[in-house]
């Protein structure tokens, strides 16, 4: 396909980027508005959710997985630890880099946040097909891979 023929797709992908920023910022504000129930910031929520989904991880692993700086993830982890939501456990693969894992209190907090978020998403997704969501995920995943080489530290 020629560059001229691809131009409309390129223009539409620009529209995707134009929507993703405001969507992310509004979702972030919504989490923080609802989070006082559990006392979670967006950053702590991201750490707890990652540990919920992937199990114990090191701070550098979490940073790489979410394209966040190690320093930011460390601050969020410290906040979560101060609240009793996560704890450190020995890392058999690396003596100096402990694994971070959810506590029971942390799991209850993130489960409550996820349940509330899913209730909102059920309202949005009622008229979307699985194929539409699959296409959205495919496009966003490809755009994310395009930026894989961007350094976050």
Residue frames relative to the residue before (quaternion, step in Angstrom):
aa qw qx qy qz dx dy dz
X 1.0000 0.0000 0.0000 0.0000 0.00 0.00 0.00
X 0.4503 -0.7024 0.4838 0.2643 3.59 -0.87 0.94
X 0.6510 -0.5132 0.3900 0.4009 3.54 -1.29 0.41
X 0.6389 0.5303 -0.3267 0.4514 3.59 0.99 -0.80
X 0.6607 0.5000 -0.3046 0.4699 3.57 1.02 -0.78
X 0.6791 0.4855 -0.2879 0.4693 3.61 1.12 -0.63
X 0.4641 0.7205 -0.4344 0.2771 3.59 1.19 -0.38
X 0.6555 0.4990 -0.3515 0.4447 3.67 0.81 -0.78
X 0.6382 0.5052 -0.3358 0.4741 3.63 1.00 -0.74
X 0.6307 0.5297 -0.3275 0.4630 3.58 0.98 -0.84
X 0.6478 0.5103 -0.3155 0.4694 3.59 0.94 -0.86
X 0.6643 0.4984 -0.3054 0.4659 3.59 0.97 -0.82
X 0.6249 0.5221 -0.3431 0.4681 3.60 1.06 -0.67
X 0.5845 0.5494 -0.3659 0.4718 3.58 1.11 -0.59
X 0.6226 0.5346 -0.3289 0.4673 3.58 1.04 -0.76
X 0.6110 0.5427 -0.3491 0.4586 3.59 1.04 -0.76
X 0.6686 0.4867 -0.3028 0.4736 3.60 0.84 -0.95
X 0.6402 0.5352 -0.3232 0.4464 3.59 1.01 -0.79
X 0.6946 0.4536 -0.2705 0.4885 3.61 1.13 -0.58
X 0.6235 0.5842 -0.3476 0.3861 3.57 1.00 -0.79
X 0.6393 0.5438 -0.3367 0.4269 3.62 0.91 -0.83
X 0.7131 0.4248 -0.2735 0.4860 3.63 0.66 -1.00
X 0.6074 0.5496 -0.3566 0.4493 3.59 1.03 -0.73
X 0.6670 0.4992 -0.3005 0.4644 3.57 0.87 -0.96
X 0.6897 0.4844 -0.2979 0.4482 3.60 0.82 -0.95
X 0.6564 0.4908 -0.3200 0.4753 3.61 0.99 -0.73
X 0.6331 0.5131 -0.3327 0.4745 3.58 0.99 -0.78
X 0.6225 0.5415 -0.3289 0.4595 3.57 1.03 -0.81
X 0.6704 0.4848 -0.3022 0.4735 3.59 0.89 -0.90
X 0.6363 0.5336 -0.3311 0.4481 3.60 0.99 -0.81
X 0.6311 0.5159 -0.3315 0.4751 3.58 0.96 -0.84
X 0.7026 0.4661 -0.2836 0.4568 3.58 0.83 -0.93
X 0.6107 0.5295 -0.3594 0.4665 3.62 1.11 -0.55
X 0.7313 0.4180 -0.2279 0.4884 3.56 0.99 -0.87
X 0.5917 0.6514 -0.3408 0.3309 3.57 1.15 -0.61
X 0.5182 0.6465 -0.4573 0.3230 3.67 0.98 -0.39
X 0.5305 0.6163 -0.4121 0.4108 3.56 1.19 -0.45
X 0.7764 0.2550 -0.1321 0.5611 3.57 0.98 -0.87
X 0.4263 -0.7168 0.4534 0.3145 3.61 1.22 -0.25
X 0.4618 0.7019 -0.4268 0.3346 3.59 1.10 0.64
X 0.3111 -0.6819 0.6257 0.2160 3.52 -1.11 0.77
X 0.6766 -0.4641 0.3624 0.4421 3.57 -1.27 0.18
X 0.6573 0.5255 -0.3117 0.4411 3.59 0.96 -0.84
X 0.6611 0.4770 -0.3040 0.4930 3.58 0.94 -0.86
X 0.6131 0.5450 -0.3481 0.4538 3.58 1.01 -0.78
X 0.6492 0.5204 -0.3190 0.4538 3.61 0.96 -0.87
X 0.6462 0.5086 -0.3165 0.4728 3.59 0.96 -0.84
X 0.6838 0.4869 -0.2971 0.4551 3.59 0.81 -0.97
X 0.6626 0.5075 -0.3149 0.4519 3.57 0.93 -0.84
X 0.6377 0.5221 -0.3324 0.4586 3.57 0.97 -0.80
X 0.6706 0.4812 -0.2980 0.4795 3.59 0.94 -0.86
X 0.6079 0.5474 -0.3418 0.4625 3.58 1.10 -0.68
X 0.7380 0.4325 -0.2238 0.4671 3.56 0.91 -0.97
X 0.8206 0.2898 -0.1047 0.4813 3.58 0.88 -0.94
X 0.4977 -0.6506 0.4399 0.3680 3.60 1.20 -0.22
X 0.7765 -0.3508 0.2295 0.4704 3.58 -1.28 -0.03
X 0.0113 0.7858 -0.6150 0.0643 3.54 -1.02 0.94
X 0.4846 -0.6031 0.5286 0.3494 3.55 -1.30 0.24
X 0.6495 -0.5016 0.3925 0.4153 3.55 -1.26 0.31
X 0.6670 0.4830 -0.3345 0.4582 3.66 0.83 -0.79
X 0.6204 0.5335 -0.3494 0.4566 3.62 1.00 -0.70
X 0.6560 0.5023 -0.3153 0.4668 3.58 0.95 -0.86
X 0.6362 0.5374 -0.3284 0.4456 3.58 0.96 -0.83
X 0.6709 0.4889 -0.2956 0.4727 3.58 0.90 -0.92
X 0.6663 0.5262 -0.3083 0.4290 3.58 0.90 -0.92
X 0.7801 0.3217 -0.1651 0.5107 3.58 1.04 -0.74
X 0.4125 -0.7192 0.4605 0.3172 3.61 1.29 0.11
X 0.4617 0.6330 -0.4632 0.4142 3.54 0.97 1.00
X 0.5650 -0.5895 0.4370 0.3771 3.57 -1.13 0.52
X 0.5935 -0.5725 0.4333 0.3637 3.55 -1.16 0.66
X 0.6373 0.5467 -0.3277 0.4330 3.57 1.01 -0.80
X 0.6495 0.5039 -0.3192 0.4715 3.59 0.96 -0.83
X 0.6616 0.4963 -0.3092 0.4694 3.58 0.89 -0.93
X 0.6276 0.5328 -0.3407 0.4540 3.60 1.01 -0.74
X 0.6481 0.5060 -0.3233 0.4685 3.62 0.95 -0.81
X 0.6678 0.4924 -0.3028 0.4689 3.60 0.93 -0.86
X 0.6329 0.5228 -0.3165 0.4754 3.57 1.08 -0.78
X 0.6423 0.5189 -0.3198 0.4647 3.58 0.98 -0.84
X 0.6323 0.5222 -0.3203 0.4742 3.57 1.02 -0.83
X 0.6701 0.4926 -0.2940 0.4710 3.58 0.89 -0.95
X 0.6489 0.5160 -0.3188 0.4595 3.58 1.02 -0.79
X 0.6393 0.5321 -0.3205 0.4532 3.60 0.99 -0.83
X 0.7001 0.4433 -0.2491 0.5013 3.58 1.19 -0.60
X 0.5032 -0.6759 0.4083 0.3510 3.58 1.29 0.00
X 0.4584 0.7095 -0.4268 0.3229 3.59 1.22 0.42
X 0.7696 0.1350 -0.0824 0.6187 3.58 1.25 -0.49
X 0.1239 -0.7640 0.6269 0.0896 3.52 -1.34 0.30
X 0.4388 -0.6641 0.5274 0.2973 3.54 -1.26 0.35
X 0.0583 -0.7561 0.6509 0.0350 3.52 -1.21 0.66
X 0.6197 -0.5541 0.3842 0.4017 3.59 -1.11 0.54
X 0.2994 -0.7309 0.5939 0.1534 3.51 -1.17 0.79
X 0.3406 -0.7716 0.4937 0.2118 3.61 -0.35 1.14
X 0.6737 0.5053 -0.2943 0.4518 3.60 1.16 -0.52
X 0.8102 0.0816 -0.0029 0.5804 3.60 1.16 -0.47
X 0.3676 -0.7832 0.4584 0.2032 3.59 -0.33 1.23
X 0.7446 0.4284 -0.2334 0.4556 3.61 0.98 -0.75
X 0.7191 0.3695 -0.2387 0.5379 3.62 1.21 -0.22
X 0.2414 -0.8080 0.5258 0.1114 3.54 -0.10 1.33
X 0.4528 -0.6258 0.5553 0.3083 3.50 -1.32 0.41
X 0.2629 -0.7212 0.6186 0.1679 3.54 -1.17 0.66
X 0.0396 0.8007 -0.5970 0.0306 3.58 -0.90 0.89
X 0.6048 -0.5685 0.4321 0.3525 3.52 -1.27 0.52
X 0.3073 -0.6696 0.6333 0.2369 3.52 -1.26 0.54
X 0.6900 -0.4343 0.3489 0.4621 3.59 -1.25 0.04
X 0.6423 0.5185 -0.3131 0.4697 3.57 1.01 -0.83
X 0.6514 0.5166 -0.3088 0.4621 3.59 1.00 -0.80
X 0.6484 0.5065 -0.3169 0.4718 3.57 0.97 -0.86
X 0.6500 0.5072 -0.3259 0.4627 3.62 0.92 -0.81
X 0.6549 0.5165 -0.3169 0.4516 3.60 0.96 -0.83
X 0.7143 0.4357 -0.2760 0.4729 3.61 0.76 -0.95
X 0.6050 0.5453 -0.3615 0.4538 3.60 1.05 -0.62
X 0.6496 0.5093 -0.3150 0.4683 3.61 1.00 -0.79
X 0.6470 0.5091 -0.3183 0.4700 3.60 0.97 -0.85
X 0.6668 0.5023 -0.3028 0.4597 3.59 0.87 -0.96
X 0.6343 0.5300 -0.3360 0.4515 3.61 0.96 -0.80
X 0.6626 0.4921 -0.3051 0.4750 3.61 0.95 -0.83
X 0.6519 0.5137 -0.3148 0.4603 3.58 0.95 -0.87
X 0.6603 0.5082 -0.3121 0.4565 3.59 0.93 -0.81
X 0.6012 0.5498 -0.3595 0.4550 3.58 1.08 -0.65
X 0.6526 0.4895 -0.3073 0.4901 3.60 1.00 -0.80
X 0.6819 0.4997 -0.2938 0.4460 3.59 0.89 -0.93
X 0.5707 0.5772 -0.3870 0.4374 3.61 1.12 -0.51
X 0.6296 0.5270 -0.3325 0.4640 3.59 1.07 -0.73
X 0.6832 0.4864 -0.2791 0.4676 3.58 0.93 -0.91
X 0.7606 0.4434 -0.2117 0.4245 3.55 0.83 -1.00
X 0.4062 0.7529 -0.4567 0.2440 3.59 1.21 -0.08
X 0.7845 0.3076 -0.1743 0.5095 3.61 0.98 -0.74
X 0.5437 0.5943 -0.4117 0.4263 3.61 1.21 0.31
X 0.3639 -0.7118 0.5516 0.2382 3.54 -1.07 0.70
X 0.6363 -0.5122 0.4085 0.4074 3.54 -1.26 0.32
X 0.6245 0.5438 -0.3326 0.4513 3.60 1.06 -0.75
X 0.6421 0.5129 -0.3279 0.4660 3.60 1.00 -0.74
X 0.6617 0.4845 -0.3055 0.4838 3.57 0.94 -0.84
X 0.6232 0.5329 -0.3379 0.4621 3.61 0.99 -0.77
X 0.6588 0.5027 -0.3087 0.4669 3.59 0.94 -0.88
X 0.6328 0.5280 -0.3248 0.4640 3.58 0.98 -0.82
X 0.6698 0.4947 -0.2927 0.4702 3.58 0.89 -0.94
X 0.6388 0.5302 -0.3256 0.4526 3.58 0.99 -0.80
X 0.6775 0.4835 -0.2910 0.4717 3.59 0.90 -0.90
X 0.6869 0.4768 -0.2964 0.4615 3.59 0.81 -0.94
X 0.6298 0.5270 -0.3338 0.4629 3.59 1.02 -0.73
X 0.6543 0.5032 -0.3144 0.4688 3.57 0.96 -0.82
X 0.6451 0.5050 -0.3225 0.4742 3.60 0.98 -0.79
X 0.6375 0.5191 -0.3271 0.4660 3.58 1.01 -0.76
X 0.6489 0.5093 -0.3152 0.4693 3.60 0.96 -0.83
X 0.5832 0.5838 -0.3636 0.4321 3.58 1.09 -0.69
X 0.7584 0.3662 -0.1794 0.5085 3.56 1.09 -0.73
X 0.2766 0.8085 -0.4800 0.1984 3.59 1.24 0.33
X 0.7004 0.4942 -0.2775 0.4337 3.58 1.05 -0.70
X 0.4902 0.6567 -0.4420 0.3649 3.60 1.25 -0.01
X 0.3493 -0.7454 0.5384 0.1802 3.57 -0.76 1.11
X 0.2296 -0.8038 0.5366 0.1149 3.59 -0.80 0.97
X 0.6466 0.5137 -0.3368 0.4523 3.61 1.20 -0.16
